Amino acid sequence: MPTTALILDGRSLTIDAVVRAARDASVSIALDPGARAALARSRALVESAIASGATIYGINTGFGKLANVRVAADQLEQLQVNLIRSHAAGVGALLPTDVVRAAMILRANVLLRPTSGVRPELVDALVALLNAGLVPAVPEQGSVGASGDLAPLSHIALVLMGEGMLADGRTAPVALASAGLDAFTFAPKEGISFINGTQAQTAMLALLVHDATALWRTAVGAAAMSLEALRGTPVPLDARIHENRPHPGQVEAARVMRELLHGSEIRESHRENDDRVQDAYSLRCAPQVLGAVHDAIRFAATTAEIELNASTDNPLVFESGEVMSGGNFHGQPVAQALDVLAIGLVTLQAIAERRVERLVNPDLSQGLPAFLTRDPGLSSGYMMVQITAASLVAESRTLAMPASIGSIPTDANQEDFVPMGMGAAWKAQRILRNAACVVASELLCGAQGLEFLAPLKPGRGVEDLYRAVRADGTGVRALAEDRPPAPDLDRLTGRVLRGELAP
């Protein structure tokens, strides 16, 4: 049963709150009373507009190319029902439960804004679904993100209406009855308000930004571990270098690496009589490259933070009583942020793979044994770990082609420029998973490299990370003789995705 509360008010929802409630069904959702009262006043304005007999898009007209078709007053409720049924056209695999829950939370928050003009009871009904733990079955494909995420949100709306399916395979009537809930009847404007919005793609953006932030810190930790294992120099991390090119992410990456490397015995062991003048870029330029990734994540986060509390339905209702049709449902800002995030995550994994190559390649590893095995030749060690990482980077590069520049006109050319935000979200999700696995590969190889430098100890932060990688029960043991790397990679990847190895 729900034990803690997230209060929605249409103004102050945060990424962290969305992630917490989306991934923990014990978090109950409630509505701010003041916001609910303001929404009721807004709905009264809509009722007055309907009573006036004026032609208003989405209330008493058809939709999209059919906007010029006036609908009779006695058919307005059926208009909303038909809209939802006809737009539930999603295909493919189902979206993960946390994505659907996040989309429902976002939709409730945005509908609570007075510009939506829906009845408060609609938001109540959506919150009741969340608090009952009912998750609609929402296919991941079918949205172009133009008039919002029409197909995904329609599949959620179907369940509210008592139709459609749940993710657990139950039909909506059975699931609603088991939770003691009634099917909801959409009134004029409520159907289009529900499905006009960017909440599916924004839900994925919010979750991805959260996970990418933890992944970034883990990647910085992995880079510091590789620097130690390869006996690199920390001189390029000096704060004075980065203060003179003060991109925020670059400054932060260098700072975190300096902290992780503080107190290193390995560094002291090669301070003198080292014939190298410079390290390779994958070590020396790690703050600059990972810093740029950090700033890409921050850009995506800023977009998500705005969109969480933005009016993205259509038409919008204002205090003056005006009901205005616009284009806030267009997902271009979200799709573009997802593409930027995806490109940043490809960069993160690509530079990590280059350090994996240096760790396993005897021509580049500064004296470490070939493929990090004590018996090269008889044993192949971590040869395949680098090959797996390379394959993931190659796949991610293919996926990184921006979706937000790939418009295909829809709706008889009424929607003649669309952002493809859900495509961008799916690709970014796949790229994030690949990046986590490549970072896990670097941690696996970096920790193994440190084995050959014992008894010298790395910096205290790197040593803490090494111990976390080796932790009994949740970690992986050092490689003594060949064994399948897949289970170790899978275990570490899961921990990276959960943020358990972020310094």
C-alpha positions as CSV (number, residue, x, y, z in Angstrom):
1,M,0.0,0.0,0.0
2,P,1.2,3.6,-0.6
3,T,3.1,5.0,2.3
4,T,4.5,8.4,1.2
5,A,3.0,11.2,-0.8
6,L,3.9,13.2,-3.9
7,I,1.8,16.3,-4.0
8,L,1.0,17.5,-7.6
9,D,0.3,21.2,-8.1
10,G,1.1,21.7,-11.8
11,R,4.1,24.0,-11.0
12,S,6.8,22.3,-8.9
13,L,7.3,18.7,-10.1
14,T,10.9,17.7,-10.3
15,I,12.9,15.0,-12.1
16,D,13.9,13.3,-8.8
17,A,10.2,13.2,-7.7
18,V,9.1,11.7,-11.0
19,V,11.8,9.0,-10.8
20,R,11.0,8.2,-7.2
21,A,7.3,7.8,-7.8
22,A,7.6,6.1,-11.1
23,R,9.9,3.4,-9.7
24,D,8.3,3.0,-6.3
25,A,4.7,2.1,-6.3
26,S,4.5,2.7,-2.5
27,V,4.7,6.5,-3.2
28,S,1.1,7.7,-3.2
29,I,0.0,10.7,-5.4
30,A,-2.2,13.5,-4.1
31,L,-3.4,16.8,-5.5
32,D,-2.7,20.2,-4.1
33,P,-6.2,21.6,-3.0
34,G,-5.4,25.1,-4.3
35,A,-4.5,23.8,-7.7
36,R,-7.6,21.6,-7.8
37,A,-9.8,24.6,-7.0
38,A,-8.2,26.7,-9.7
39,L,-8.8,23.9,-12.2
40,A,-12.5,23.8,-11.2
41,R,-12.7,27.5,-11.9
42,S,-11.1,27.0,-15.3
43,R,-13.6,24.2,-16.1
44,A,-16.4,26.6,-15.4
45,L,-15.0,28.9,-18.2
46,V,-15.0,26.0,-20.6
47,E,-18.6,25.2,-19.7
48,S,-19.5,28.8,-20.4
49,A,-17.8,28.7,-23.8
50,I,-19.6,25.5,-24.7
51,A,-23.0,27.0,-23.7
52,S,-22.3,30.1,-25.8
53,G,-22.5,28.0,-29.0
54,A,-19.2,29.3,-30.3
55,T,-17.1,27.0,-32.6
56,I,-14.1,26.0,-30.5
57,Y,-11.4,23.5,-31.8
58,G,-11.4,20.2,-30.0
59,I,-14.5,20.9,-28.0
60,N,-17.2,20.9,-30.7
61,T,-15.2,20.3,-33.9
62,G,-13.3,17.4,-35.4
63,F,-9.6,17.1,-35.0
64,G,-6.5,17.8,-37.1
65,K,-7.5,17.9,-40.8
66,L,-11.1,17.5,-39.7
67,A,-11.1,20.7,-37.5
68,N,-13.5,22.5,-39.9
69,V,-16.2,19.9,-39.2
70,R,-18.7,21.1,-36.6
71,V,-20.1,18.4,-34.2
72,A,-23.6,18.5,-32.8
73,A,-24.0,19.3,-29.1
74,D,-25.6,16.0,-28.4
75,Q,-22.5,14.2,-29.8
76,L,-19.8,16.0,-27.9
77,E,-19.1,13.2,-25.4
78,Q,-19.1,10.6,-28.1
79,L,-16.6,12.8,-30.0
80,Q,-14.1,12.4,-27.1
81,V,-14.7,8.7,-26.9
82,N,-14.1,8.2,-30.6
83,L,-11.0,10.3,-30.5
84,I,-9.4,8.1,-27.8
85,R,-10.4,4.9,-29.4
86,S,-9.2,5.9,-32.9
87,H,-5.9,7.2,-31.6
88,A,-5.0,4.1,-29.6
89,A,-2.9,2.9,-32.6
90,G,0.4,2.0,-30.8
91,V,2.3,-1.1,-31.9
92,G,5.4,-3.0,-30.8
93,A,6.8,-4.0,-27.4
94,L,5.2,-2.4,-24.3
95,L,6.9,0.5,-22.6
96,P,8.5,-0.3,-19.3
97,T,6.3,0.1,-16.2
98,D,8.3,3.0,-14.8
99,V,8.0,4.9,-18.1
100,V,4.2,4.4,-18.1
101,R,3.9,5.5,-14.5
102,A,6.1,8.5,-15.1
103,A,3.9,9.5,-18.1
104,M,0.7,9.2,-16.0
105,I,2.3,11.3,-13.2
106,L,3.3,14.0,-15.8
107,R,-0.1,13.9,-17.5
108,A,-1.9,14.4,-14.1
109,N,0.4,17.3,-13.2
110,V,-0.1,19.1,-16.5
111,L,-3.9,18.5,-16.6
112,L,-3.9,20.0,-13.1
113,R,-2.8,23.3,-14.6
114,P,-5.8,25.7,-15.0
115,T,-5.0,26.1,-18.7
116,S,-6.2,22.5,-19.4
117,G,-9.9,23.3,-18.6
118,V,-10.7,19.7,-17.7
119,R,-12.8,18.7,-14.7
120,P,-10.8,18.0,-11.5
121,E,-12.4,14.6,-11.5
122,L,-10.4,13.5,-14.6
123,V,-7.1,14.2,-12.7
124,D,-8.6,12.3,-9.7
125,A,-9.4,9.3,-11.8
126,L,-5.8,9.2,-13.3
127,V,-4.3,9.5,-9.8
128,A,-6.6,6.8,-8.6
129,L,-5.1,4.5,-11.2
130,L,-1.6,5.3,-10.0
131,N,-2.4,4.8,-6.4
132,A,-4.1,1.4,-7.2
133,G,-0.9,0.3,-8.9
134,L,-2.7,-0.2,-12.3
135,V,-0.3,0.3,-15.2
136,P,-1.9,0.4,-18.7
137,A,-0.3,-1.6,-21.6
138,V,1.3,1.1,-23.7
139,P,3.1,0.1,-26.9
140,E,6.4,1.9,-27.5
141,Q,5.9,2.7,-31.2
142,G,3.3,4.8,-33.0
143,S,4.0,8.4,-31.8
144,V,5.5,11.1,-34.0
145,G,5.4,13.6,-31.1
146,A,3.6,16.2,-33.1
147,S,0.2,16.8,-31.5
148,G,1.9,15.3,-28.5
149,D,2.2,11.6,-27.9
150,L,-1.3,10.8,-29.2
151,A,-1.0,7.0,-29.4
152,P,0.7,6.3,-26.0
153,L,-1.5,8.6,-24.1
154,S,-4.6,7.2,-25.8
155,H,-3.7,3.7,-24.6
156,I,-3.6,5.1,-21.0
157,A,-6.9,6.9,-21.6
158,L,-8.5,3.7,-22.8
159,V,-8.0,2.1,-19.5
160,L,-9.5,5.1,-17.7
161,M,-12.6,4.6,-19.9
162,G,-12.7,0.9,-18.9
163,E,-11.4,-0.4,-22.2
164,G,-8.0,-1.6,-23.3
165,M,-5.4,-3.7,-21.4
166,L,-3.1,-3.5,-18.5
167,A,0.6,-4.3,-18.6
168,D,0.0,-7.4,-16.5
169,G,-2.4,-8.8,-19.1
170,R,-5.7,-8.1,-17.4
171,T,-8.5,-6.3,-19.2
172,A,-9.4,-2.8,-18.0
173,P,-12.8,-3.8,-16.7
174,V,-11.4,-6.6,-14.6
175,A,-8.5,-4.5,-13.3
176,L,-10.8,-1.5,-12.4
177,A,-13.3,-3.7,-10.7
178,S,-10.6,-5.4,-8.6
179,A,-9.4,-2.0,-7.4
180,G,-12.9,-0.7,-6.7
181,L,-12.7,1.9,-9.5
182,D,-15.3,3.0,-12.0
183,A,-14.7,3.7,-15.6
184,F,-14.4,7.4,-16.4
185,T,-16.6,9.2,-18.9
186,F,-14.7,12.0,-20.8
187,A,-16.6,15.2,-21.1
188,P,-16.2,17.8,-23.9
189,K,-12.5,18.9,-24.3
190,E,-11.2,16.2,-21.9
191,G,-10.3,13.6,-24.4
192,I,-8.2,15.9,-26.6
193,S,-6.7,17.5,-23.5
194,F,-5.6,14.1,-22.2
195,I,-3.9,12.9,-25.4
196,N,-2.4,16.3,-26.6
197,G,0.9,16.4,-24.7
198,T,4.5,15.3,-24.7
199,Q,4.2,13.2,-21.5
200,A,5.4,9.9,-22.9
201,Q,8.6,11.2,-24.5
202,T,9.1,13.6,-21.5
203,A,8.7,10.7,-19.1
204,M,11.5,8.9,-20.9
205,L,13.6,12.0,-20.9
206,A,13.2,12.5,-17.2
207,L,14.1,8.9,-16.4
208,L,17.1,9.0,-18.8
209,V,18.5,12.2,-17.4
210,H,18.4,10.8,-13.9
211,D,20.1,7.6,-15.0
212,A,22.6,9.4,-17.3
213,T,23.7,11.6,-14.4
214,A,24.6,8.6,-12.2
215,L,26.2,6.9,-15.2
216,W,28.3,10.0,-15.9
217,R,29.8,10.0,-12.4
218,T,30.5,6.3,-12.7
219,A,32.2,6.9,-16.1
220,V,34.4,9.6,-14.4
221,G,35.3,7.0,-11.7
222,A,36.2,4.4,-14.4
223,A,38.4,6.9,-16.2
224,A,40.3,7.6,-12.9
225,M,40.7,3.9,-12.3
226,S,42.1,3.4,-15.8
227,L,44.5,6.3,-15.3
228,E,45.9,4.6,-12.3
229,A,46.1,1.1,-13.9
230,L,47.9,2.6,-16.9
231,R,50.2,4.6,-14.6
232,G,49.1,7.9,-16.2
233,T,49.9,11.4,-14.9
234,P,47.3,13.5,-13.1
235,V,49.0,16.7,-14.1
236,P,46.3,17.5,-16.8
237,L,43.7,17.5,-14.1
238,D,45.2,20.5,-12.4
239,A,42.5,23.0,-11.6
240,R,44.4,25.9,-13.1
241,I,44.2,24.3,-16.6
242,H,40.4,24.0,-16.3
243,E,39.8,27.4,-14.8
244,N,41.1,28.8,-18.0
245,R,38.5,27.0,-20.1
246,P,35.7,27.0,-17.6
247,H,33.0,24.9,-19.2
248,P,31.1,23.7,-16.1
249,G,31.2,20.0,-17.0
250,Q,34.9,20.1,-17.7
251,V,35.7,21.8,-14.4
252,E,33.5,19.2,-12.5
253,A,35.0,16.2,-14.2
254,A,38.6,17.3,-13.4
255,R,37.6,18.0,-9.8
256,V,36.0,14.6,-9.3
257,M,39.0,12.9,-10.9
258,R,41.5,14.8,-8.7
259,E,39.5,13.7,-5.6
260,L,39.4,10.1,-6.7
261,L,43.2,10.1,-7.3
262,H,44.2,11.8,-4.1
263,G,46.8,9.9,-2.0
264,S,47.8,7.6,-4.8
265,E,50.9,5.4,-4.2
266,I,50.8,4.3,-7.8
267,R,51.4,7.9,-8.9
268,E,54.4,8.3,-6.6
269,S,55.9,5.1,-8.0
270,H,56.4,6.6,-11.4
271,R,56.8,10.3,-10.7
272,E,60.5,10.1,-11.5
273,N,62.3,8.4,-14.4
274,D,59.2,8.0,-16.6
275,D,60.2,8.5,-20.2
276,R,56.6,9.4,-21.3
277,V,56.0,13.1,-22.1
278,Q,52.2,12.9,-22.5
279,D,49.4,10.4,-22.1
280,A,47.0,9.6,-24.9
281,Y,43.9,11.7,-25.3
282,S,41.6,9.1,-23.8
283,L,43.4,9.8,-20.5
284,R,44.7,13.3,-20.9
285,C,41.5,14.8,-22.3
286,A,39.1,12.9,-20.2
287,P,37.8,16.0,-18.4
288,Q,37.3,17.9,-21.6
289,V,35.4,15.0,-23.2
290,L,33.4,13.8,-20.2
291,G,32.8,17.5,-19.4
292,A,31.1,18.0,-22.7
293,V,28.9,15.0,-21.9
294,H,28.1,16.4,-18.5
295,D,26.9,19.7,-20.2
296,A,24.8,17.7,-22.7
297,I,23.1,15.9,-19.8
298,R,22.5,19.3,-18.1
299,F,20.9,20.7,-21.2
300,A,18.6,17.7,-21.4
301,A,17.8,18.1,-17.7
302,T,16.9,21.7,-18.1
303,T,14.5,20.9,-21.0
304,A,12.9,18.1,-18.9
305,E,12.5,20.4,-15.9
306,I,10.6,23.0,-17.9
307,E,8.4,20.4,-19.7
308,L,7.4,18.7,-16.4
309,N,5.3,21.8,-15.5
310,A,4.4,23.2,-18.9
311,S,1.0,23.4,-20.5
312,T,1.3,21.1,-23.5
313,D,-2.4,20.3,-24.2
314,N,-4.6,22.1,-26.7
315,P,-6.6,24.2,-26.8
316,L,-5.6,26.2,-23.7
317,V,-8.0,28.1,-21.4
318,F,-7.1,31.4,-19.9
319,E,-8.5,33.5,-17.0
320,S,-10.1,35.9,-19.4
321,G,-12.4,33.1,-20.6
322,E,-10.6,32.8,-24.0
323,V,-10.0,29.3,-25.3
324,M,-7.0,29.5,-27.7
325,S,-5.7,26.8,-30.0
326,G,-1.9,26.8,-30.3
327,G,1.0,24.4,-30.7
328,N,2.5,23.7,-27.3
329,F,2.0,20.0,-27.8
330,H,4.8,19.9,-30.4
331,G,7.6,17.8,-29.0
332,Q,10.6,19.4,-30.8
333,P,12.2,20.7,-27.6
334,V,12.0,17.3,-26.0
335,A,13.0,15.3,-29.1
336,Q,16.0,17.6,-29.6
337,A,17.1,17.2,-26.0
338,L,16.8,13.4,-26.3
339,D,19.0,13.5,-29.4
340,V,21.6,15.7,-27.7
341,L,21.6,13.3,-24.7
342,A,22.0,10.3,-27.0
343,I,25.0,11.9,-28.7
344,G,26.6,12.7,-25.4
345,L,26.2,9.1,-24.2
346,V,27.8,7.8,-27.4
347,T,30.8,10.0,-26.7
348,L,30.9,8.8,-23.1
349,Q,31.1,5.1,-24.1
350,A,33.4,5.7,-27.1
351,I,36.2,7.2,-25.0
352,A,35.6,4.5,-22.3
353,E,36.1,1.8,-25.0
354,R,39.4,3.5,-26.0
355,R,40.7,3.1,-22.5
356,V,39.6,-0.5,-22.4
357,E,41.7,-1.1,-25.5
358,R,44.7,0.5,-23.8
359,L,44.2,-1.7,-20.8
360,V,44.1,-5.0,-22.7
361,N,46.6,-4.2,-25.5
362,P,50.2,-5.0,-24.4
363,D,51.5,-2.4,-26.9
364,L,49.7,0.3,-25.0
365,S,49.2,-0.9,-21.5
366,Q,52.4,0.3,-19.9
367,G,53.6,-3.1,-18.8
368,L,50.3,-4.8,-18.0
369,P,50.1,-8.4,-19.3
370,A,48.4,-9.0,-22.6
371,F,44.6,-9.0,-22.2
372,L,45.1,-8.7,-18.4
373,T,45.7,-12.4,-17.9
374,R,48.6,-14.0,-16.0
375,D,49.1,-16.6,-18.7
376,P,48.7,-14.9,-22.2
377,G,48.5,-17.4,-25.0
378,L,47.0,-20.3,-23.0
379,S,44.5,-17.8,-21.7
380,S,42.6,-15.0,-23.6
381,G,41.8,-13.0,-20.5
382,Y,39.6,-10.0,-21.3
383,M,40.2,-10.0,-25.1
384,M,36.5,-10.4,-25.8
385,V,35.5,-7.7,-23.3
386,Q,37.1,-5.0,-25.6
387,I,35.5,-6.6,-28.6
388,T,32.0,-6.5,-26.9
389,A,32.6,-2.9,-26.0
390,A,33.5,-2.1,-29.5
391,S,30.4,-3.7,-30.9
392,L,28.2,-1.7,-28.5
393,V,29.9,1.6,-29.4
394,A,29.4,0.8,-33.1
395,E,25.7,0.1,-32.6
396,S,25.3,3.3,-30.5
397,R,26.9,5.4,-33.2
398,T,24.4,4.0,-35.7
399,L,21.5,4.8,-33.3
400,A,22.8,8.4,-32.7
401,M,21.5,9.8,-36.0
402,P,19.1,12.5,-34.7
403,A,15.4,11.6,-34.9
404,S,14.3,15.2,-34.4
405,I,15.5,16.2,-37.9
406,G,13.5,13.3,-39.6
407,S,10.0,14.8,-40.0
408,I,7.5,12.8,-42.1
409,P,4.2,14.8,-42.6
410,T,1.1,13.2,-41.1
411,D,-2.7,13.8,-40.9
412,A,-3.2,14.7,-44.5
413,N,-0.3,17.3,-44.3
414,Q,-2.1,19.2,-41.5
415,E,0.8,18.1,-39.2
416,D,3.4,18.8,-41.8
417,F,6.4,19.0,-39.5
418,V,6.8,16.5,-36.7
419,P,9.6,15.8,-34.2
420,M,9.7,12.0,-33.8
421,G,10.3,12.4,-30.1
422,M,9.4,8.8,-29.1
423,G,11.9,7.5,-31.7
424,A,14.5,9.7,-30.2
425,A,13.6,8.4,-26.7
426,W,13.8,4.8,-27.7
427,K,17.2,5.3,-29.3
428,A,18.5,7.2,-26.3
429,Q,17.3,4.4,-23.9
430,R,19.2,1.8,-26.0
431,I,22.3,4.0,-26.1
432,L,22.2,4.5,-22.3
433,R,22.1,0.7,-21.8
434,N,25.0,0.3,-24.2
435,A,27.0,3.0,-22.4
436,A,26.4,1.4,-19.0
437,C,27.8,-1.9,-20.3
438,V,30.9,-0.2,-21.8
439,V,31.5,1.6,-18.6
440,A,31.1,-1.8,-16.8
441,S,33.7,-3.2,-19.2
442,E,36.2,-0.4,-18.2
443,L,35.6,-1.0,-14.5
444,L,36.2,-4.8,-15.1
445,C,39.4,-4.2,-16.9
446,G,40.6,-1.3,-14.7
447,A,40.1,-3.3,-11.6
448,Q,42.0,-6.2,-13.1
449,G,44.8,-3.9,-14.1
450,L,45.2,-2.7,-10.5
451,E,45.8,-6.3,-9.5
452,F,49.1,-6.3,-11.3
453,L,50.3,-3.1,-9.6
454,A,49.8,-4.4,-6.0
455,P,50.9,-3.9,-3.3
456,L,50.9,-0.2,-4.5
457,K,47.5,1.4,-3.7
458,P,45.6,3.7,-6.0
459,G,44.1,7.0,-4.9
460,R,41.7,6.6,-2.0
461,G,38.6,7.3,-4.1
462,V,39.7,4.8,-6.8
463,E,40.4,2.3,-4.1
464,D,36.9,2.7,-2.8
465,L,35.6,2.1,-6.3
466,Y,37.8,-0.9,-6.7
467,R,36.5,-2.4,-3.5
468,A,32.9,-1.8,-4.7
469,V,33.7,-3.6,-7.9
470,R,35.1,-6.5,-5.9
471,A,32.5,-6.5,-3.1
472,D,31.4,-10.0,-1.9
473,G,28.0,-10.9,-3.1
474,T,27.4,-8.0,-5.5
475,G,30.8,-7.6,-7.2
476,V,33.1,-9.6,-9.4
477,R,36.3,-11.4,-8.3
478,A,39.7,-10.9,-9.9
479,L,40.4,-13.0,-13.0
480,A,42.7,-15.8,-12.2
481,E,42.0,-18.1,-15.1
482,D,39.6,-17.8,-18.1
483,R,35.9,-17.8,-17.4
484,P,33.0,-16.4,-19.3
485,P,33.0,-12.6,-18.9
486,A,29.2,-12.3,-19.7
487,P,27.9,-12.9,-16.1
488,D,30.5,-10.4,-14.7
489,L,29.6,-7.8,-17.3
490,D,25.9,-8.3,-16.7
491,R,26.3,-7.9,-13.0
492,L,28.4,-4.8,-13.2
493,T,26.1,-3.3,-15.9
494,G,23.1,-3.7,-13.6
495,R,25.0,-2.0,-10.8
496,V,26.1,0.8,-13.1
497,L,22.5,1.4,-14.3
498,R,21.3,1.5,-10.7
499,G,23.9,4.1,-9.7
500,E,25.5,1.8,-7.2
501,L,29.1,2.4,-8.4
502,A,28.8,6.2,-8.8
503,P,31.6,7.8,-6.7
